[in-house]
Each structure stands twice: as structure tokens, then as C-alpha cells.
Amino acid sequence: MCWQVRRLLSATAVIVLVLTLAACHSGGGRVTKFTVGGTVTNLNGTVVLQNNGGDDLTVSANGPFTFATAIKRGGSYAVTVKTQPAGQSCKVANGSGPVTEDVTNVGVACGSPKLWTWKGGSNLAAPKGVYGSIGVPALTNTPGGRNGPSSWTDPSGNFWVFGGQGYDSAGTAGVLNDLWQYSPTTGYWTWVKGSNTVGAKAVYGTVGVPGANNVPGARASAVAWTDASGNLWLFGGHGSDAVGTVGALGDLWKYSPSSGNWTWVAGPNTANSAGVYGLIGTPASASQPGARYMSVVWTDAAGSVWLFGGEGYDSAGTFGYLNDLWKYSPGIGKWTWVGGSKTIGASGVYGTQGTPGLANVPGARGAAVAWTDASGSFWLFSGLGVDSAGKASVLNDLWRLNPNNGQWTWVNGSNFVNAKGIYGTQGAAATGNVPGARAGSVAAADGSGNAWVFGGAGYDSVGAAANELNDLWLYNVTTGLWTWVSGSNLSMAKGVYGTLGTPSASTHPGARDSGSAWLDGYGNFWLFGGAGYDSAGAYDPVGLNDVFQYMP
């Protein structure tokens, strides 16, 4: 092929050049080869990298790197760390895959393991938003402090935040509908869309039609997820409808980062709607979860979305805690009531711990956390709701749902409310360890489905009641064990910020609830905002706007 390309050189020089680069790249002759490389950041010392178990590459400076050995088209690459730098741990992102062109996006990030780093935002309570220009990232930009925002991670690894109860550009507290993007690589925030003042009502447009002027109303405690195409989805919350009425919402929205437009997908454009349940297990155009907030969601391998509980309206239009399970199928645009009660206040049916059962079901609740493991099972932990005896308060029960057969399993924790935490030894997994009952925690899951759970308002190691916490826990879905990783085993800890951008053994976020959390491509845990305690020990019930990173 290279010989044929050279014969055509005099006739079509430009085309020849392109074909030559594509067909003869890095190898000449008939063999097509490509290089593998990327970028090293935060290195302080020397790291030795390997590709496919060999081709050792010693790197002693931050910046781009390229392995010496090119890989044939159709081959694969697998970049790993052979030797760590002294006093640091380097992790690899985008480290493996097929070779179809030059690989330039392998990331190697180095840092200090088991330490928190204050990455941005204010260390004091009541921070107002600094919006800058819409669409323009800047180091000085930052969302105002807030609790109950919705959050996503896009396919490029950027973090997104929408709304919440917080402070606008003037420092006024209220409900927001601003959409922000955060780059964990640059540390820059970008104000993307929505208002920089509180209380904005929704602009719905036409169902199913994206529009530049469409925008969800200001709201807090909505649920959010990302689809396979990188679109951001939003359901419900407590906020403003089309005419500015404030209440529980049942609308479904989709945001396209590529077009910059919101689409009202389904649901009413008025607040406080009752649920329309239909027949259990049967999708229907008329079926619709009641308006609600503080729910949880999961997505399955087929792209369907599963919604559980929250505080909202049941089939009779009665308001309270729910334990209904719904499935939304984007392909047909229909909701299906899958399980749970269509009336509020249902008690938990726990069955035997560790044993799945068709009769098992978590009690009605809001402000729980949820994640999905590598096998596709759904997990639910904690919340403010109803236990096995019908008593309502904070919970620490852990559940697993098999979406294939609809069976719940009570895995861990108490079947009664207000259980205190059993912390054990920090850093050591143990059978008896379990976080105390809590609501408003944040959680993020790694590639295996192991969950990192931070804070919330609940019970500490001595049973101090319903105060904010700053403990970080890891739950291993394979071993079934909890590990107390970081933070205090007592409530109301103030934040220790240290030096911006510098990890430290003494640095940690203050106790808080209802913030946002993400895991980046390197497996680092990130935390933003929430109602809690600043560096001076002052409690802000509206919210903080600090950004922290924990490197495992």
C-alpha cells in the first residue's frame, strides 16, 4: 500500500500525504504502527511506567511521555506503574484499550495517598457565587455555597452541578437553577446555563423539543444520571414550576452538552402532582411517579433508569415518604411501576439478612444514597425513613436489588432507626464495622462497585443524635465489609483546610450533609459543598462551596 501511494505522488500530493501518514505511520512497509503516550501530572520524583508488561519508561518530570515501542494497528495497550516515586502514589487513567491510532490520552496522576487536599472554594460559611461570563471557564469562577445540588460526571471526566438550595451572585439565599461544569484537571469552574439569581421559574417549551430558552426551574434535591451518549438527565426535586409555584416536582429533563440545550422530556409542568401507578409491571403512557425530591436512581446496562422512593406524593395525592420502585425506558418513553407501595409511609420488610426474597422491601425513605456494582446489582444505603416497626427517623440499613428478578436483599446494618456507628480501627475492614444511621450522605462507586460514602446528618460512635458527620467510609461489595477510612467518629467536626492545593495529614472537610461527590478517572474521591461546618467551626445550613479531593 505504501508503494501504491508513492506512485500517486505526482497526481495528488495532498491525498498522498494523508494516505502515507495513515498507512505507513511509524512502521513503513506494509505494517501500520502507532505510538502510545500521555501526560504525567503532580510528579515529585521519578516514576517507572510499563506498557503491556514491558517497554519500561522512566519519567522524572511532569508533562507528555511516549513509550519507545510502537504498537501494530489492532493491537492493544495497557499502561501500568512499575515503580512508584518515593513518598508518592501514581495512578493511571485511560490506561488500556485497542490501538487504532496514536494514543495520547493516557493520564498518570501522582499524589500523596490517604490524604485530603483542599482544591478550591471558600473555607468560610455563606460564600456567594462568582459566575464570570457564561460559557467561559476561569480560575476565579465558583458556584455559591449550596446543599442539595444535582450532579453528574460526563464521558470526558468533567463534573457537573445543577441548582440546589444556596447563595446566588449577590449572596442571597434561595433555590437555584444554575448549571456548572468543573474540570478536575484545571480546577476551573464554568457557568454553563441558568440564572445567577435565586428563584427562577421553569421554561418548559414543548415536550420532546430541545430549545435554547428551555431551562428547569430552580430546585433542590432532584435526582440525576448520565446516559450512554453523555446527556445529563434530571428528575423531580423541590422548586419552581412553570408559573413559579414552589413545591415537589415530577418533571423529567435532558441536557445535551453538545448542543447546550435542555429538553422537557416528560411529566407535568406544575408542582405537587399525584402519582399515576397503573398496573404493576406494565409500562403505560399515563403512568407517572408522583412529584418528589430526595429520591435515588440507578441505570442498568440497557439504559433504563430505576427510581426509588423520596419524599413526595402517592397515588392518592398524599404527601410523605415513599418506597415505590419505578423504571423509565427512554426507548419507549414510558414509566413502569415495578414494586413497593403506591401509598406513603410503608414499613420495611427485611426478611433474613443476606437472603433475597420477593416479599423483602426497604421502608419508605428519602435522602438515601445509591450505587451500582460491576455485576449490575443496585445498592441502597441509609436515609430518613421508616424501619421494620414503622418508626420514622434515620436509618443505616444496606440493601441490594437484583433488577433481573426484582428481589431485594437486606445486606447489612440495623432494621431499626437511630443506630449508632461502629467504627472499629481507622483503615481496617472488619465484620462489625458499620456507619451510624444518617441521611443526606454522598456516595460514589468505583469500577468494581465498591462505594465511598461521606458524611450526612446522623449518629456517631457515641450515639450523638442527628448531627452532621465528616466520616469517610468504604464498602467492599465482594467482602461485604465496611472500612472507616477518614474523618472523625464524632459529629460536628469543623473543617481543616490547610494550604490550597497541598495535601496534608491534618486536612479534612468539615462535617456536612447534602453535598455532591464524584470519583475521577484515577479513583480519587471528590467532594463539593453541602450544609455544614467551615474552618472556624461555624455551621452554615444553606451550604458551603469548597472542593476537596481524597486520594485512596
RODO-2510 file (C-alpha; in nm, 4 decimals, decimal comma):
residues 552
     n   res          X          Y          Z
     1     m     0,0000     0,0000     0,0000
     2     c     0,2847     0,2426     0,0736
     3     w     0,4322     0,1660    -0,2725
     4     q     0,0986     0,2411    -0,4379
     5     v     0,0705     0,5683    -0,2517
     6     r     0,4158     0,6824    -0,3680
     7     r     0,3277     0,6133    -0,7325
     8     l     0,0359     0,8559    -0,6986
     9     l     0,2508     1,1320    -0,5517
    10     s     0,2751     1,3466    -0,8621
    11     a    -0,1000     1,3313    -0,9308
    12     t    -0,2491     1,4081    -0,5887
    13     a     0,0090     1,5294    -0,3435
    14     v    -0,2318     1,6227    -0,0655
    15     i    -0,4229     1,2950    -0,0764
    16     v    -0,0972     1,1025    -0,0966
    17     l     0,0362     1,2754     0,2123
    18     v    -0,2714     1,1830     0,4144
    19     l    -0,2697     0,8235     0,2937
    20     t     0,1005     0,7892     0,3561
    21     l     0,0637     0,9055     0,7158
    22     a    -0,2291     0,6710     0,7746
    23     a    -0,0932     0,3639     0,6013
    24     c     0,2796     0,3849     0,6714
    25     h     0,2695     0,5502     1,0148
    26     s     0,5516     0,4525     1,2487
    27     g     0,6271     0,1354     1,0632
    28     g     0,6927     0,1795     0,6965
    29     g     0,6304    -0,1042     0,4534
    30     r     0,3024    -0,2827     0,4998
    31     v     0,2946    -0,2642     0,8812
    32     t     0,0885     0,0084     1,0457
    33     k     0,2054     0,1031     1,3941
    34     f     0,1096     0,3706     1,6414
    35     t     0,2687     0,5251     1,9468
    36     v     0,1334     0,5130     2,2996
    37     g     0,1716     0,8016     2,5400
    38     g     0,0031     1,0628     2,7532
    39     t     0,0733     1,3095     3,0311
    40     v     0,2169     1,2909     3,3817
    41     t     0,0974     1,5413     3,6429
    42     n     0,1913     1,6265     4,0026
    43     l     0,5047     1,4122     3,9947
    44     n     0,7674     1,4849     4,2573
    45     g     1,0472     1,2383     4,1898
    46     t     1,0792     0,9526     3,9414
    47     v     0,8200     0,7008     3,8244
    48     v     0,8762     0,3972     3,6030
    49     l     0,5908     0,3132     3,3655
    50     q     0,5313    -0,0002     3,1617
    51     n     0,3211    -0,0787     2,8583
    52     n     0,1914    -0,4336     2,8150
    53     g     0,4169    -0,5545     3,0934
    54     g     0,7384    -0,4183     2,9436
    55     d     0,8910    -0,1322     2,7438
    56     d     0,9969     0,0362     3,0700
    57     l     0,9872     0,4146     3,0614
    58     t     1,1455     0,6254     3,3373
    59     v     0,9784     0,9638     3,3828
    60     s     1,1243     1,2337     3,6089
    61     a     0,9258     1,5407     3,5032
    62     n     0,5658     1,6434     3,4558
    63     g     0,4363     1,6687     3,1017
    64     p     0,3973     1,4437     2,7973
    65     f     0,5531     1,0991     2,7631
    66     t     0,5702     0,8408     2,4834
    67     f     0,6763     0,4772     2,5005
    68     a     0,9612     0,3769     2,2681
    69     t     0,7846     0,0769     2,1178
    70     a     0,5017     0,1408     1,8728
    71     i     0,2038    -0,0970     1,8601
    72     k     0,0538    -0,2516     1,5485
    73     r    -0,2924    -0,1480     1,4413
    74     g    -0,5414    -0,3860     1,6001
    75     g    -0,3147    -0,4483     1,8976
    76     s    -0,3779    -0,3220     2,2467
    77     y    -0,2055    -0,1208     2,5144
    78     a    -0,2054    -0,1497     2,8935
    79     v    -0,0124     0,1147     3,0818
    80     t     0,0797     0,0429     3,4432
    81     v     0,3106     0,1800     3,7104
    82     k     0,6093    -0,0461     3,7691
    83     t     0,7894     0,1642     4,0312
    84     q     0,6278     0,4382     4,2371
    85     p     0,8112     0,7618     4,3226
    86     a     0,9355     0,7933     4,6796
    87     g     0,6610     0,9302     4,9043
    88     q     0,4004     0,9393     4,6278
    89     s     0,1497     0,7148     4,4573
    90     c     0,0841     0,7479     4,0839
    91     k    -0,2371     0,6228     3,9260
    92     v    -0,3263     0,5660     3,5635
    93     a    -0,6416     0,6772     3,3811
    94     n    -0,7364     0,5769     3,0254
    95     g    -0,4647     0,3181     3,0653
    96     s    -0,5816     0,0414     2,8333
    97     g    -0,7654    -0,0208     2,5102
    98     p    -0,7347    -0,1099     2,1431
    99     v    -0,4816     0,0629     1,9188
   100     t    -0,6373     0,2226     1,6098
   101     e    -0,4369     0,5466     1,6054
   102     d    -0,1738     0,7224     1,8150
   103     v    -0,2730     0,7005     2,1809
   104     t    -0,2099     1,0343     2,3519
   105     n    -0,4634     1,0474     2,6347
   106     v    -0,3123     0,8161     2,8979
   107     g    -0,3110     1,0073     3,2237
   108     v    -0,0688     0,9434     3,5078
   109     a    -0,1523     1,1480     3,8169
   110     c     0,0710     1,1381     4,1220
   111     g    -0,0013     1,2470     4,4746
   112     s     0,0017     1,1641     4,8420
   113     p    -0,2201     0,8651     4,9254
   114     k    -0,4715     0,8610     5,2098
   115     l    -0,4740     1,2407     5,2347
   116     w    -0,7295     1,5130     5,1696
   117     t    -0,6491     1,8191     4,9584
   118     w    -0,8463     2,1429     4,9598
   119     k    -0,8804     2,2127     4,5867
   120     g    -1,0983     2,5240     4,5705
   121     g    -1,3845     2,7324     4,7028
   122     s    -1,4078     2,9198     5,0309
   123     n    -1,3129     2,7911     5,3750
   124     l    -1,5792     3,0135     5,5340
   125     a    -1,9558     2,9944     5,5565
   126     a    -2,2041     3,1808     5,3332
   127     p    -1,9921     3,2097     5,0151
   128     k    -2,1719     3,3817     4,7279
   129     g    -2,1356     3,2685     4,3687
   130     v    -1,8795     3,4217     4,1330
   131     y    -2,0260     3,3485     3,7891
   132     g    -1,7993     3,5281     3,5450
   133     s    -1,9154     3,5087     3,1826
   134     i    -2,1478     3,2300     3,0765
   135     g    -1,9590     2,9579     2,8914
   136     v    -1,6142     3,0886     2,9868
   137     p    -1,4031     2,8873     3,2369
   138     a    -1,1973     3,0926     3,4813
   139     l    -0,9914     3,0343     3,7930
   140     t    -1,1975     3,2934     3,9838
   141     n    -1,5347     3,1363     3,8968
   142     t    -1,7103     2,9388     4,1668
   143     p    -2,0679     2,8363     4,2429
   144     g    -2,2118     2,9810     4,5594
   145     g    -2,2394     2,7599     4,8641
   146     r    -2,5295     2,5165     4,8470
   147     n    -2,6906     2,1960     4,9621
   148     g    -2,8994     1,9512     4,7632
   149     p    -2,7492     2,0121     4,4179
   150     s    -2,7753     1,7511     4,1442
   151     s    -2,4513     1,6237     3,9963
   152     w    -2,3119     1,4215     3,7063
   153     t    -1,9826     1,3069     3,5539
   154     d    -1,9524     1,3312     3,1748
   155     p    -1,7564     1,0935     2,9450
   156     s    -1,4606     1,3360     2,9435
   157     g    -1,4318     1,3205     3,3229
   158     n    -1,5716     1,6675     3,3914
   159     f    -1,8002     1,7177     3,6900
   160     w    -2,1369     1,8937     3,6608
   161     v    -2,3571     2,0589     3,9234
   162     f    -2,7125     2,1892     3,8904
   163     g    -2,9096     2,4033     4,1317
   164     g    -2,9683     2,3281     4,4963
   165     q    -3,0522     2,5491     4,7903
   166     g    -2,7748     2,8059     4,8028
   167     y    -2,6295     3,1516     4,7543
   168     d    -2,6521     3,3382     4,4245
   169     s    -2,4234     3,6053     4,2778
   170     a    -2,5494     3,8652     4,5261
   171     g    -2,5176     3,6345     4,8252
   172     t    -2,8956     3,5930     4,8504
   173     a    -3,0043     3,2533     4,9799
   174     g    -3,2702     3,0575     4,7938
   175     v    -3,3253     2,7852     4,5367
   176     l    -3,1079     2,7900     4,2224
   177     n    -3,1214     2,6621     3,8649
   178     d    -2,7655     2,7374     3,7561
   179     l    -2,5715     2,4697     3,5682
   180     w    -2,1952     2,4462     3,6228
   181     q    -1,9104     2,2376     3,4829
   182     y    -1,5917     2,1687     3,6803
   183     s    -1,2681     2,0424     3,5281
   184     p    -1,0743     1,8366     3,7849
   185     t    -0,7681     1,8719     3,5615
   186     t    -0,7556     2,2537     3,5513
   187     g    -0,9578     2,3288     3,8636
   188     y    -1,1701     2,5764     3,6653
   189     w    -1,5466     2,6183     3,7010
   190     t    -1,7626     2,7236     3,4048
   191     w    -2,1094     2,8740     3,4439
   192     v    -2,2911     2,6946     3,1616
   193     k    -2,6588     2,7862     3,1815
   194     g    -2,9392     2,9034     3,4092
   195     s    -2,9781     3,2107     3,6252
   196     n    -2,7267     3,3692     3,8613
   197     t    -3,0115     3,4719     4,0920
   198     v    -3,2365     3,2574     4,3113
   199     g    -3,5961     3,1575     4,2475
   200     a    -3,6021     3,1241     3,8666
   201     k    -3,9176     2,9602     3,7331
   202     a    -3,9022     2,6904     3,4665
   203     v    -3,9275     2,7492     3,0927
   204     y    -4,0613     2,4191     2,9565
   205     g    -4,1144     2,4809     2,5872
   206     t    -4,2695     2,1845     2,4038
   207     v    -4,2425     1,8267     2,5300
   208     g    -3,9658     1,6447     2,3460
   209     v    -3,8332     1,9515     2,1659
   210     p    -3,4949     2,0948     2,2739
   211     g    -3,4757     2,4717     2,2904
   212     a    -3,2173     2,7366     2,3660
   213     n    -3,4567     2,9063     2,6105
   214     n    -3,5702     2,5897     2,7874
   215     v    -3,4498     2,5508     3,1450
   216     p    -3,5671     2,3615     3,4541
   217     g    -3,6923     2,5807     3,7343
   218     a    -3,4837     2,6428     4,0423
   219     r    -3,4845     2,3287     4,2581
   220     a    -3,3019     2,1239     4,5185
   221     s    -3,2730     1,7512     4,5861
   222     a    -3,3541     1,6363     4,2324
   223     v    -3,2025     1,3118     4,1049
   224     a    -2,9628     1,2993     3,8107
   225     w    -2,7938     1,0489     3,5820
   226     t    -2,5910     1,0335     3,2602
   227     d    -2,6839     0,8248     2,9564
   228     a    -2,4503     0,6398     2,7179
   229     s    -2,4387     0,9410     2,4839
   230     g    -2,3224     1,1743     2,7605
   231     n    -2,6561     1,3537     2,8013
   232     l    -2,7399     1,4751     3,1522
   233     w    -3,0822     1,3805     3,2905
   234     l    -3,2762     1,5376     3,5768
   235     f    -3,5970     1,4325     3,7535
   236     g    -3,8077     1,5993     4,0195
   237     g    -3,6794     1,7992     4,3115
   238     h    -3,8279     2,0708     4,5300
   239     g    -3,8570     2,4015     4,3482
   240     s    -4,0380     2,6203     4,0970
   241     d    -4,2709     2,5081     3,8191
   242     a    -4,3752     2,6942     3,5030
   243     v    -4,5710     2,9631     3,6882
   244     g    -4,3320     2,9940     3,9810
   245     t    -4,5299     2,7782     4,2236
   246     v    -4,2897     2,6165     4,4683
   247     g    -4,3374     2,2538     4,5651
   248     a    -4,2420     1,8972     4,4802
   249     l    -4,1803     1,8411     4,1087
   250     g    -4,2321     1,5402     3,8811
   251     d    -4,0854     1,6656     3,5547
   252     l    -3,8160     1,4861     3,3549
   253     w    -3,5444     1,6821     3,1706
   254     k    -3,2470     1,6062     2,9454
   255     y    -2,9488     1,8358     2,8829
   256     s    -2,7220     1,7911     2,5804
   257     p    -2,3687     1,9228     2,6449
   258     s    -2,3007     1,9194     2,2709
   259     s    -2,5938     2,1467     2,1807
   260     g    -2,6203     2,3325     2,5099
   261     n    -2,9982     2,2829     2,5146
   262     w    -3,2420     2,1471     2,7714
   263     t    -3,5372     1,9289     2,6645
   264     w    -3,8521     1,8818     2,8709
   265     v    -3,8946     1,5059     2,8192
   266     a    -4,1988     1,4115     3,0271
   267     g    -4,4000     1,4792     3,3403
   268     p    -4,6189     1,7700     3,4469
   269     n    -4,5074     2,1330     3,4327
   270     t    -4,6941     2,2050     3,7560
   271     a    -4,5873     2,1233     4,1107
   272     n    -4,7301     1,8717     4,3586
   273     s    -4,8715     1,6148     4,1165
   274     a    -5,0024     1,2804     4,2434
   275     g    -4,8585     0,9519     4,1204
   276     v    -5,0330     0,7583     3,8437
   277     y    -4,9317     0,3979     3,9037
   278     g    -5,1269     0,1876     3,6559
   279     l    -5,0710    -0,1884     3,6672
   280     i    -4,7590    -0,3109     3,8413
   281     g    -4,5020    -0,4321     3,5897
   282     t    -4,6814    -0,2785     3,2911
   283     p    -4,5407     0,0266     3,1130
   284     a    -4,8018     0,2839     3,0128
   285     s    -4,8075     0,6301     2,8640
   286     a    -5,0258     0,7539     3,1513
   287     s    -4,8046     0,6126     3,4284
   288     q    -4,6024     0,8724     3,6159
   289     p    -4,4246     0,8830     3,9543
   290     g    -4,5717     1,1419     4,1855
   291     a    -4,3830     1,4659     4,2349
   292     r    -4,0977     1,4120     4,4808
   293     y    -3,7495     1,5003     4,5972
   294     m    -3,4641     1,3238     4,7803
   295     s    -3,5120     1,0076     4,5691
   296     v    -3,2345     0,7828     4,4355
   297     v    -3,1747     0,6420     4,0870
   298     w    -2,9781     0,3677     3,9151
   299     t    -2,9209     0,2962     3,5457
   300     d    -2,8960    -0,0537     3,4018
   301     a    -2,6934    -0,1937     3,1123
   302     a    -2,9841    -0,1422     2,8708
   303     g    -3,0020     0,2292     2,9504
   304     s    -3,3210     0,2097     3,1555
   305     v    -3,3471     0,4228     3,4698
   306     w    -3,4733     0,2948     3,8051
   307     l    -3,6183     0,5388     4,0584
   308     f    -3,6771     0,4603     4,4257
   309     g    -3,8629     0,6456     4,6986
   310     g    -3,8126     1,0001     4,8135
   311     e    -4,0466     1,2442     4,9823
   312     g    -4,3459     1,3241     4,7684
   313     y    -4,6984     1,2414     4,6570
   314     d    -4,8518     0,8959     4,6351
   315     s    -5,1443     0,7677     4,4263
   316     a    -5,3980     0,9489     4,6433
   317     g    -5,2067     1,2766     4,6351
   318     t    -5,0948     1,2340     4,9969
   319     f    -4,7525     1,3708     5,0817
   320     g    -4,4903     1,1720     5,2732
   321     y    -4,2061     0,9230     5,2436
   322     l    -4,2313     0,6699     4,9598
   323     n    -4,0810     0,3291     4,8848
   324     d    -4,2138     0,2794     4,5332
   325     l    -3,9794     0,1487     4,2639
   326     w    -4,0157     0,2758     3,9072
   327     k    -3,8452     0,2028     3,5777
   328     y    -3,8179     0,4527     3,2934
   329     s    -3,7373     0,3207     2,9451
   330     p    -3,6041     0,6030     2,7237
   331     g    -3,6549     0,3961     2,4092
   332     i    -4,0331     0,3917     2,4523
   333     g    -4,0606     0,6985     2,6749
   334     k    -4,2733     0,5206     2,9361
   335     w    -4,2653     0,4686     3,3121
   336     t    -4,3362     0,1322     3,4754
   337     w    -4,4328     0,0875     3,8404
   338     v    -4,2125    -0,2066     3,9357
   339     g    -4,2593    -0,2550     4,3098
   340     g    -4,3112    -0,1058     4,6517
   341     s    -4,6229     0,0641     4,7793
   342     k    -4,8301     0,3273     4,6000
   343     t    -4,9117     0,4862     4,9356
   344     i    -4,6816     0,6745     5,1720
   345     g    -4,5219     0,5541     5,4943
   346     a    -4,4642     0,1851     5,4171
   347     s    -4,2602    -0,0048     5,6765
   348     g    -3,9537    -0,2022     5,5763
   349     v    -3,9890    -0,5784     5,5277
   350     y    -3,6380    -0,7059     5,5952
   351     g    -3,6666    -1,0823     5,5894
   352     t    -3,3479    -1,2699     5,6801
   353     q    -3,0239    -1,0788     5,6488
   354     g    -2,8325    -1,1944     5,3438
   355     t    -3,1283    -1,3791     5,1902
   356     p    -3,3148    -1,2336     4,8908
   357     g    -3,6937    -1,2560     4,8878
   358     l    -3,9881    -1,1377     4,6836
   359     a    -4,1558    -1,0004     4,9973
   360     n    -3,8492    -0,8009     5,1058
   361     v    -3,8601    -0,4262     5,0538
   362     p    -3,6886    -0,1254     5,2125
   363     g    -3,9121     0,1054     5,4088
   364     a    -4,0229     0,4395     5,2695
   365     r    -3,7429     0,6967     5,2815
   366     g    -3,5714     0,9995     5,1371
   367     a    -3,2130     1,1300     5,1351
   368     a    -3,0571     0,7835     5,0938
   369     v    -2,7552     0,7072     4,8731
   370     a    -2,7347     0,4530     4,5917
   371     w    -2,4835     0,2965     4,3545
   372     t    -2,4449     0,0122     4,1039
   373     d    -2,1848    -0,2650     4,1255
   374     a    -1,9916    -0,4334     3,8453
   375     s    -2,2480    -0,7161     3,8162
   376     g    -2,5331    -0,4706     3,7632
   377     s    -2,6876    -0,5048     4,1099
   378     f    -2,8330    -0,1899     4,2672
   379     w    -2,7374    -0,0828     4,6195
   380     l    -2,9261     0,1404     4,8650
   381     f    -2,7935     0,2726     5,1944
   382     s    -2,9385     0,4787     5,4815
   383     g    -3,1828     0,7686     5,4569
   384     l    -3,4577     0,9348     5,6542
   385     g    -3,7489     0,6949     5,6646
   386     v    -3,9393     0,4042     5,8151
   387     d    -3,7937     0,0938     5,9795
   388     s    -3,9325    -0,2576     6,0305
   389     a    -4,1526    -0,1440     6,3219
   390     g    -4,2995     0,1530     6,1359
   391     k    -4,0924     0,4087     6,3263
   392     a    -3,9612     0,7026     6,1220
   393     s    -3,6136     0,8515     6,1715
   394     v    -3,2655     0,7979     6,0258
   395     l    -3,1541     0,4549     5,9029
   396     n    -2,8279     0,2699     5,8389
   397     d    -2,9623    -0,0361     5,6586
   398     l    -2,7865    -0,1549     5,3431
   399     w    -2,9874    -0,3209     5,0655
   400     r    -2,9130    -0,4866     4,7322
   401     l    -3,1661    -0,5115     4,4487
   402     n    -3,1372    -0,7610     4,1653
   403     p    -3,3060    -0,5786     3,8755
   404     n    -3,3405    -0,9028     3,6793
   405     n    -3,5785    -1,0671     3,9254
   406     g    -3,6903    -0,7703     4,1373
   407     q    -3,5740    -0,9237     4,4656
   408     w    -3,4347    -0,7135     4,7480
   409     t    -3,1756    -0,8415     4,9977
   410     w    -3,1154    -0,6819     5,3372
   411     v    -2,7361    -0,6995     5,3451
   412     n    -2,6115    -0,5051     5,6456
   413     g    -2,6992    -0,2510     5,9122
   414     s    -2,9923    -0,2345     6,1506
   415     n    -3,3619    -0,2874     6,0789
   416     f    -3,4386    -0,0194     6,3387
   417     v    -3,3827     0,3549     6,3234
   418     n    -3,1155     0,5600     6,5039
   419     a    -2,8356     0,3023     6,5216
   420     k    -2,5018     0,4434     6,6314
   421     g    -2,1868     0,3943     6,4265
   422     i    -1,9380     0,1149     6,4947
   423     y    -1,6120     0,2487     6,3586
   424     g    -1,3509    -0,0063     6,4584
   425     t    -0,9932     0,0855     6,3677
   426     q    -0,9415     0,3500     6,1032
   427     g    -0,8190     0,1899     5,7816
   428     a    -0,9097    -0,1659     5,8838
   429     a    -1,2077    -0,3539     5,7410
   430     a    -1,3979    -0,5612     5,9970
   431     t    -1,7179    -0,7597     6,0203
   432     g    -1,8620    -0,5452     6,2988
   433     n    -1,7973    -0,2090     6,1334
   434     v    -2,0985    -0,0104     6,0150
   435     p    -2,1684     0,3613     5,9695
   436     g    -2,4274     0,5051     6,2028
   437     a    -2,7782     0,5899     6,0864
   438     r    -2,7777     0,9012     5,8689
   439     a    -2,9437     1,0946     5,5895
   440     g    -2,8027     1,3260     5,3249
   441     s    -2,4738     1,1422     5,2777
   442     v    -2,2972     1,1481     4,9422
   443     a    -2,1565     0,8448     4,7660
   444     a    -1,9588     0,7445     4,4582
   445     a    -1,8712     0,3977     4,3316
   446     d    -1,5519     0,2696     4,1701
   447     g    -1,5324     0,0376     3,8691
   448     s    -1,5995    -0,2686     4,0835
   449     g    -1,8994    -0,1117     4,2530
   450     n    -1,7239    -0,0547     4,5852
   451     a    -1,8782     0,2545     4,7396
   452     w    -1,7212     0,5582     4,9030
   453     v    -1,9714     0,7174     5,1427
   454     f    -1,9131     1,0515     5,3121
   455     g    -2,0872     1,2323     5,5952
   456     g    -2,4554     1,3077     5,6292
   457     a    -2,6637     1,4043     5,9297
   458     g    -2,6878     1,1189     6,1763
   459     y    -2,5421     0,9205     6,4628
   460     d    -2,1740     0,8998     6,5517
   461     s    -1,9808     0,6452     6,7594
   462     v    -2,1334     0,7563     7,0899
   463     g    -2,4870     0,7880     6,9563
   464     a    -2,4939     1,1679     6,9478
   465     a    -2,8160     1,2313     6,7628
   466     a    -2,8733     1,3618     6,4123
   467     n    -2,5778     1,5962     6,3778
   468     e    -2,3555     1,6429     6,0736
   469     l    -2,0678     1,3999     6,0207
   470     n    -1,7410     1,4081     5,8259
   471     d    -1,6521     1,0395     5,8274
   472     l    -1,5465     0,8720     5,5022
   473     w    -1,6314     0,5028     5,4606
   474     l    -1,5541     0,2374     5,2001
   475     y    -1,7895    -0,0546     5,1421
   476     n    -1,6429    -0,3528     4,9564
   477     v    -1,9188    -0,5384     4,7701
   478     t    -1,7042    -0,8516     4,7371
   479     t    -1,6094    -0,8949     5,1021
   480     g    -1,9215    -0,7296     5,2430
   481     l    -1,7106    -0,5262     5,4854
   482     w    -1,7118    -0,1584     5,5808
   483     t    -1,3884     0,0348     5,6431
   484     w    -1,3755     0,3651     5,8287
   485     v    -1,1267     0,5451     5,6060
   486     s    -1,1003     0,9034     5,7287
   487     g    -1,2612     1,1788     5,9315
   488     s    -1,3895     1,1889     6,2862
   489     n    -1,6025     0,9305     6,4638
   490     l    -1,7721     1,2201     6,6433
   491     s    -2,0197     1,4626     6,4904
   492     m    -1,9878     1,8376     6,4231
   493     a    -1,6172     1,8384     6,3282
   494     k    -1,5017     2,1679     6,1794
   495     g    -1,3142     2,1819     5,8518
   496     v    -0,9336     2,1882     5,8458
   497     y    -0,8329     2,3302     5,5082
   498     g    -0,4576     2,3631     5,5235
   499     t    -0,2928     2,5189     5,2178
   500     l    -0,4900     2,5337     4,8948
   501     g    -0,3699     2,2586     4,6611
   502     t    -0,1415     2,0916     4,9162
   503     p    -0,2350     1,7529     5,0681
   504     s    -0,1835     1,7200     5,4389
   505     a    -0,2445     1,4641     5,7112
   506     s    -0,4341     1,7262     5,9119
   507     t    -0,6572     1,8437     5,6244
   508     h    -1,0179     1,7255     5,6131
   509     p    -1,3600     1,8604     5,5162
   510     g    -1,5904     1,9779     5,7899
   511     a    -1,8954     1,7749     5,8864
   512     r    -2,1819     1,8233     5,6392
   513     d    -2,4773     1,6759     5,4585
   514     s    -2,6371     1,7044     5,1137
   515     g    -2,3342     1,7970     4,9045
   516     s    -2,2078     1,6346     4,5830
   517     a    -1,9490     1,3623     4,5281
   518     w    -1,7660     1,2142     4,2300
   519     l    -1,4864     0,9675     4,1549
   520     d    -1,2404     1,0767     3,8863
   521     g    -1,0674     0,8537     3,6320
   522     y    -0,7857     0,7846     3,8786
   523     g    -1,0193     0,6643     4,1536
   524     n    -0,9855     0,9790     4,3643
   525     f    -1,2907     1,0849     4,5658
   526     w    -1,4108     1,4443     4,5210
   527     l    -1,6476     1,6404     4,7437
   528     f    -1,8301     1,9679     4,6797
   529     g    -2,0428     2,1808     4,9108
   530     g    -2,3210     2,0755     5,1448
   531     a    -2,4702     2,2219     5,4613
   532     g    -2,2046     2,2050     5,7298
   533     y    -1,9108     2,3402     5,9246
   534     d    -1,6409     2,5742     5,7939
   535     s    -1,2831     2,6313     5,9112
   536     a    -1,3980     2,8434     6,2047
   537     g    -1,6487     2,5844     6,3216
   538     a    -1,9429     2,7967     6,2043
   539     y    -2,2390     2,5946     6,0808
   540     d    -2,3970     2,7059     5,7533
   541     p    -2,7417     2,5498     5,6982
   542     v    -2,7550     2,6800     5,3395
   543     g    -2,4247     2,5441     5,2227
   544     l    -2,0520     2,5613     5,1619
   545     n    -1,8803     2,5792     4,8215
   546     d    -1,5468     2,4156     4,8987
   547     v    -1,3975     2,1439     4,6801
   548     f    -1,1935     1,8619     4,8384
   549     q    -1,0134     1,5624     4,6918
   550     y    -0,9226     1,2415     4,8729
   551     m    -0,6603     1,0138     4,7192
   552     p    -0,7043     0,6498     4,8317
***
